[in-house]
Amino acid sequence: MTSLEPHKPDQRSRHPYNRCQRLVAVYVGLLPFRHFSEAIMKAIVSMALVLGVCGLAGAVDDKAVDAVGTWKCEYEIGGQQRTSTLTIKKDGDKLAGTMSWPDQKETKLKDLKSKDGTLTFSAVRKLMDNEITVEYKLTIDGNKLKGKGAAEVGGEKREFDIEGKREKKDK
């Protein structure tokens, strides 16, 4: 008798201890190859689905936080509506950019960082003979941005809301 053949009961196997041994021997036996390969295929298909979904989710996140482009921004200070243009480019692995206003040419952005959909930087605003450093913290959502600008004027920190839209590229 081989280990794969079913055990035939005899007088000794009717004893409860012998039945337990027989049941254990049945469950310890080898699975047929068909069941083994089915389990492997299910595991492979499940893993492929998980990786595929994670890959798609990562691709969506990367696109949503892309800061590169030209942004037309609007904000209000002292009851007056104002505009600015924010331009961000890739410079190797880093981001670089400029900001301009209707009454001031481009100024380079300082400490430009983009992380988890949040863009932070500072820009120097020149008004008459004064230079004011404005710090920005903006959240990017697709082709829109929204956030706050803050500057210290006369020893007092002042904040303002700012919104912007990405300009469409000409084809």
DAWOPE-V186842 format. One record per backbone hydrogen bond with DSSP energy under -0.5 kcal/mol. CO is the residue of the C=O (numbers start at 1). NH is the residue of the N-H. If there is no record, write none. Layout:
co->[CO CO]
nh->[NH NH]
This chain:
co->[2 10 11 12 15 16 17 18 19 20 21 22 23 24 25 32 32 33 34 35 36 37 38 39 40 41 42 43 44 45 46 47 48 49 50 51 52 53 54 55 56 57 58 59 60 61 63 64 65 69 70 71 71 72 73 74 75 77 80 82 83 84 85 85 86 87 88 89 91 91 94 96 97 98 99 100 101 104 107 110 113 115 117 118 119 120 121 122 123 123 124 125 125 126 127 130 130 132 132 133 133 134 135 136 137 138 139 141 141 143 144 145 146 147 148 149 150 151 151 153 156 158 160 161 162 163 164 165]
nh->[5 14 14 15 19 20 21 22 23 24 25 26 27 28 29 35 36 37 38 39 40 41 42 43 44 45 46 47 48 49 50 51 52 53 54 55 56 57 58 59 60 61 62 63 64 65 66 142 67 88 167 73 86 165 84 163 82 80 77 75 102 73 87 100 71 98 69 96 93 94 91 89 109 87 107 85 104 101 99 122 120 118 140 115 138 113 136 110 125 134 126 127 132 128 130 127 132 125 134 135 152 123 150 121 148 119 146 143 144 166 141 164 139 162 137 160 135 153 158 156 153 151 149 76 147 74 145 72]
